[in-house]
């Protein structure tokens, strides 16, 4: 019964989002979290709706509460880092979140990339270059064989962008 409710509420939330009814979507994400407090998708949706509604501090409070119950959710750690970096200009706090995500999963490319760009933003070129290099190495470990052509094209472009960032940071640090 609960799974059916969650599925229905999730569908309603997505419909609300499609129609730019963010308060309505927030209502359904709250309903889901009321019966399943560690529902990753609902927490992500709620935090994003609060962000869109300009209630970033409330989004961070919700994320902190969620992480107390589920501290191993890599994606939510990354989301918290993004909110701290983008809305609070708290690069150090964002780096702490990305590091926490990487403690949980060292192969999470998204955390490495975001950490790299944040380090670059902080003018910490050596650290940024190391993060970009790690991301490139992770990409090299995961072959794109069997992926659709569009994905492979996007993958190559992203790889090229990361390589350029790595080279730029390496030059700035004097390599």
Residue pairs with C-beta under 8 A, 6 or more apart in sequence:
2 35
2 36
5 31
5 35
6 32
6 35
6 36
6 39
6 42
9 28
9 29
9 31
9 32
10 28
10 32
10 41
10 42
12 24
12 28
13 24
13 25
13 28
13 29
13 32
13 42
13 45
14 25
16 22
16 24
16 25
16 27
16 28
17 25
17 45
17 49
22 49
22 52
22 53
23 49
23 53
25 45
25 49
26 46
26 49
26 50
26 53
29 42
29 43
29 45
29 46
29 49
30 46
32 39
32 41
32 42
33 39
33 42
33 43
33 46
36 42
37 66
37 69
38 66
38 69
38 70
38 73
40 70
40 73
40 75
40 76
43 62
43 63
43 66
43 73
43 76
44 75
44 76
44 79
46 59
46 62
47 59
47 62
47 63
47 76
47 79
47 83
48 59
50 56
50 58
50 59
50 62
51 59
51 83
51 87
56 83
56 87
56 88
59 83
60 80
60 83
60 84
63 76
63 79
63 80
63 83
64 80
66 73
66 76
67 73
67 76
67 77
67 80
70 76
72 104
74 101
74 104
74 105
74 108
74 111
75 101
77 97
77 98
77 100
77 101
77 104
77 111
78 97
78 98
78 101
78 108
78 110
78 111
78 114
80 97
81 93
81 94
81 95
81 96
81 97
81 98
81 101
81 111
81 114
81 118
82 94
82 114
84 90
84 93
84 94
84 97
85 91
85 93
85 94
85 114
85 118
85 121
91 118
91 121
91 122
94 114
94 118
95 115
95 118
95 119
98 111
98 112
98 114
98 115
98 118
99 115
101 108
101 111
102 108
102 111
102 112
102 115
105 111
107 138
107 141
109 135
109 138
109 139
112 131
112 132
112 134
112 135
112 138
113 131
113 132
113 135
113 162
115 131
116 128
116 131
116 132
116 135
116 165
116 169
117 128
117 165
119 125
119 127
119 128
119 131
120 128
120 165
120 169
125 169
125 170
125 172
125 173
126 169
126 173
128 165
128 169
129 166
129 169
129 170
129 173
129 175
132 162
132 163
132 165
132 166
132 169
133 166
135 162
136 159
136 162
136 163
136 166
139 155
139 159
139 162
144 151
144 152
144 155
147 155
